């Protein structure tokens, strides 16, 4: 008996309540994986060696449940499952994979194009408005991930097949709504590499394998360092330098972001306090805060612990957040800011002016510093009128901050023209490659010595020159 025939008969008669989803009547996740294993067991090279899995991820079912109640969400899911089932017909077997995901197994696919064509038809069918029994119209969007057996390793299992379809779904969601993504060997390889790097990131945190670099925050007129922004860097033993945007996102996914944030904060506060004590200058430590970290109930306590351990006065710590960090939990952010400022810690709004809500945040959130995004430093053209407009906009942002008692810093400063623009519009502090790139602690310390021990530095240079001169 052909596998597809057996499955269709099982689907029609049911394999017991344990193997059926109560809401949709579809096969359960466990039954689906079992059927995938049967399909994968066919020896490669035979006529039935091309099973495929299509995952249909639904967006809108949870919202219907929240708005109209659980019964409405269940009704919507049944109607959507019915649409998918009608499109698939006898070509595949359906299962409910999760609260918002339906899987389709094609046991003996003749060609990937068949499943891809079905996926497009499913997107069209499911994304059409659905009318519930209450007469309310509901719009559901979908993301589809398709994988065929031939992109997997010869030793791949049913779980690998389902996982690969899930990777394709995630990629489809990333690129927009009502999209279809076909899993490739490259996508699987990238995911495997990400898992390996994530595992190594966990170990690097345990072994102190990450490094904190320091970019000076300077007085623009003199270039004198007033403090340092702490930036974490990681050089993987195999893959080399990993972009911070990549491993910070991994830390968030793996639940390591609090551990990473604590490491950076404790390292930076201790280092900046050491420099402050060594040179007798109260330098500031600027540390970035993730949204997940800020949302933790124990975040303020963690900051207190790091300050106490390092000895850095709270007034010399600046915690930097972005609009994206505070937007999801505005009330939580407001509460955290107030608690931090009560300790003496200052709060800076980073990349200011890039988000649509940035100006409104100045009304609802208490911040001490705005860091004006570098997009306000360039007019991109030599036209004098455009230059005046850029100046007026920059002056307006800085003036708004001053009117609210908020200090303005510039960031991303790369040339003297940008520095001059900030100075003439009332901004006295900033950072960027014009002054220094992020530096390891020893190089940042050497830069400080050059700035804060000018006479000693001059004496060393004179002495060095004297050792190479020809005696009279």
Secondary structure, 3 states (H helix, E strand, C coil): CCHHHHHHHHHHHCCCHHHECCCCCCECHHHHHHHHHHHHCCCCCCCCCCCEEEEEEEECHHHHHHHHCHHHHHHHHHHHHHHHHHHHHHHCEEEEEECCEEEEEECCCCCHHHHHHHHHHHHHHHHCCEECCCCCEECCEEEEEEEEHHHCCCCCCHHHHHHHHHHHHHHHHHHCCCEEEECCHHHHHHHHHHHHHHHHHHHHHHCCCCEEEEEEEEECCCCCEEEEEEEEEEEECCCEEECHHHHHHHHHHCCCHHHHHHHHHHHHHHHHHHHHHHHCCCCEEEEECCHHHHHCCCHHHHHHHHHHHHCCCHHHEEEEECHHHHHCCHHHHHHHHHHHHHHCCEEEEEEECCCCCHHHHHHHCCCCEEEECHHHCCCCCCCHHHHHHHHHHHHHHHHHHHHCCCEEEECCCCCHHHHHHHHHCCCCEECCCCCCCCECHHHHHHHHHHHHCHHHHHHHHHHHHHHCCCCC
